[in-house]
Amino acid sequence: MKKRNVHVVPKDGSWAVKSAGASRPAKVTSTQQEAIDRAREIAQNNQSEMLVHGRNGRIRQKNSFGNDPFPPKG
C-alpha cells in the first residue's frame, strides 16, 4: 500500500483532515488544532507526511513521520 500524505485544509469555516488522492475528508473539525492532532495520528500510523495549510490554502508546516529519504546530518 502506498503511503499517502495527510493534509489539514480549511473547509467552509471548519478544518478538514484529508489524505492525498482521497475524494472525502477523513475528519472535519471546528478548530485547526483538533484537525492537526487527528492528522498527526493518521500520519504516524501510516508513516507518512503531515502538511498543515493556512486559511489561505498555502502550506505553512510539514512534519514527516515516515522513512525520511534525506535525513539531516548531525
Backbone bond lengths (Angstrom), bond angles and torsions (degrees), N, CA, C in turn:
res aa  C-N    CA-C-N  psi(-1)  N-CA   C-N-CA  omega(-1)  CA-C   N-CA-C  phi
1 M - - - 1.445 - - 1.520 109.06 -
2 K 1.315 116.07 133.33 1.445 121.81 -179.20 1.521 110.30 -74.87
3 K 1.321 115.97 139.01 1.462 120.90 178.60 1.523 108.66 -78.74
4 R 1.320 116.02 125.39 1.463 121.04 -178.64 1.519 110.25 -105.55
5 N 1.330 116.25 136.23 1.449 120.72 175.35 1.521 109.42 -67.49
6 V 1.327 116.18 149.17 1.455 122.25 -178.86 1.526 107.42 -111.94
7 H 1.340 116.10 127.29 1.461 121.76 -177.10 1.525 110.90 -112.59
8 V 1.339 116.04 142.26 1.459 122.93 170.21 1.525 104.87 -107.48
9 V 1.338 116.26 115.69 1.462 120.84 -174.14 1.529 111.09 -130.46
10 P 1.343 116.58 150.48 1.470 118.91 175.26 1.520 110.25 -69.66
11 K 1.354 116.61 143.56 1.462 120.72 -179.71 1.523 109.36 -148.55
12 D 1.308 117.27 102.67 1.468 123.30 174.72 1.528 113.28 49.85
13 G 1.328 117.33 48.71 1.453 121.42 178.93 1.512 114.45 83.77
14 S 1.319 117.58 -3.60 1.456 123.18 177.38 1.520 108.06 -118.08
15 W 1.327 115.84 -170.61 1.457 121.37 177.47 1.521 109.27 -127.46
16 A 1.328 115.99 136.47 1.462 121.31 -177.56 1.523 110.64 -116.57
17 V 1.328 114.99 144.70 1.462 122.91 173.13 1.517 105.68 -104.69
18 K 1.329 116.14 118.42 1.450 119.86 -173.40 1.521 110.34 -136.20
19 S 1.321 116.68 132.28 1.457 121.18 175.40 1.526 109.10 -81.94
20 A 1.317 115.84 146.98 1.458 120.65 179.79 1.526 109.71 -58.00
21 G 1.308 116.92 131.32 1.457 122.48 178.52 1.512 115.05 85.72
22 A 1.327 117.40 -7.14 1.471 120.54 -179.58 1.523 109.74 -80.46
23 S 1.319 116.48 145.41 1.460 119.93 179.95 1.526 111.92 -84.27
24 R 1.356 116.43 -25.76 1.466 120.25 -179.05 1.524 110.11 -125.75
25 P 1.324 117.50 149.67 1.464 119.31 177.34 1.524 111.62 -69.44
26 A 1.331 115.90 150.08 1.458 121.24 176.57 1.520 110.55 -74.55
27 K 1.342 116.34 -30.08 1.462 121.51 -177.43 1.516 108.71 -157.51
28 V 1.341 116.81 143.33 1.460 122.69 173.19 1.523 106.84 -122.15
29 T 1.336 116.66 127.69 1.457 121.30 -176.97 1.524 110.12 -125.05
30 S 1.326 115.86 165.43 1.461 120.12 -179.50 1.524 112.09 -83.42
31 T 1.349 117.93 -23.70 1.463 119.77 179.40 1.525 110.86 -122.24
32 Q 1.315 114.97 154.48 1.451 120.30 179.21 1.531 110.08 -66.70
33 Q 1.332 117.92 -37.52 1.462 120.49 -178.31 1.527 111.72 -62.70
34 E 1.331 117.53 -40.28 1.467 120.49 176.40 1.525 110.37 -60.56
35 A 1.333 116.00 -42.46 1.465 120.91 -179.81 1.527 110.74 -65.91
36 I 1.335 117.13 -39.75 1.465 121.13 178.87 1.522 110.13 -63.78
37 D 1.328 116.79 -43.47 1.463 120.68 -179.95 1.526 111.10 -60.32
38 R 1.323 117.10 -44.76 1.475 121.43 179.89 1.529 110.92 -68.03
39 A 1.336 116.54 -41.78 1.463 120.76 179.65 1.523 110.70 -63.47
40 R 1.333 117.29 -37.62 1.461 121.52 178.26 1.532 110.30 -62.00
41 E 1.327 117.15 -43.70 1.465 121.02 178.09 1.525 111.09 -59.31
42 I 1.323 115.61 -47.06 1.472 120.74 -178.77 1.524 110.46 -63.37
43 A 1.339 117.22 -45.88 1.464 121.43 -178.61 1.523 111.43 -64.04
44 Q 1.339 117.15 -39.23 1.461 119.77 178.23 1.521 110.87 -66.02
45 N 1.330 117.41 -42.64 1.470 120.84 178.86 1.522 112.07 -63.94
46 N 1.328 117.11 -35.59 1.467 121.91 -178.32 1.522 112.82 -92.62
47 Q 1.335 116.96 -2.72 1.467 122.45 -174.60 1.523 110.48 49.46
48 S 1.336 115.30 53.49 1.456 121.02 -178.79 1.526 109.90 -124.96
49 E 1.308 117.29 -166.18 1.454 122.68 -177.75 1.529 110.85 -105.96
50 M 1.334 116.40 142.23 1.460 122.22 176.33 1.527 107.73 -108.21
51 L 1.342 115.90 130.05 1.456 121.58 178.33 1.520 108.84 -121.00
52 V 1.329 116.66 125.51 1.456 122.08 -179.37 1.520 108.37 -105.45
53 H 1.325 115.63 124.32 1.453 121.87 179.20 1.529 109.04 -99.54
54 G 1.329 116.48 148.84 1.459 121.16 174.74 1.516 110.15 -84.73
55 R 1.333 116.09 -179.34 1.474 120.20 179.08 1.527 112.40 -60.04
56 N 1.340 116.76 -27.62 1.460 120.82 179.30 1.528 112.78 -80.99
57 G 1.337 116.79 -2.96 1.462 120.89 177.84 1.514 114.57 91.43
58 R 1.330 117.66 -9.93 1.462 120.70 -179.05 1.530 110.36 -82.00
59 I 1.322 115.89 145.77 1.461 121.07 179.30 1.521 108.88 -67.88
60 R 1.347 115.82 128.52 1.460 119.56 179.79 1.520 112.70 -117.38
61 Q 1.337 117.17 -10.81 1.464 120.28 -179.12 1.518 109.54 -156.91
62 K 1.335 116.67 142.18 1.464 122.51 175.46 1.516 108.58 -132.77
63 N 1.322 115.98 140.09 1.462 121.77 174.18 1.517 107.91 -136.82
64 S 1.325 116.00 131.00 1.455 121.03 178.99 1.523 109.51 -103.45
65 F 1.318 116.59 128.21 1.457 122.17 179.64 1.520 111.75 -116.61
66 G 1.324 116.34 12.62 1.458 119.60 -177.63 1.501 111.66 -117.38
67 N 1.289 115.27 -154.59 1.454 122.18 178.77 1.515 107.40 -82.37
68 D 1.325 116.71 98.30 1.459 122.15 -178.12 1.537 108.83 -72.25
69 P 1.339 118.15 119.42 1.466 120.09 -176.34 1.516 112.80 -69.94
70 F 1.319 119.20 -18.58 1.457 122.64 -178.55 1.529 110.31 -127.81
71 P 1.344 118.16 70.36 1.465 118.97 -179.07 1.524 110.47 -66.75
72 P 1.325 116.52 146.05 1.461 119.16 179.22 1.523 110.90 -67.89
73 K 1.323 116.19 147.31 1.459 120.74 177.51 1.517 109.04 -81.58
74 G 1.304 116.29 145.73 1.457 117.20 176.75 1.413 111.24 153.75
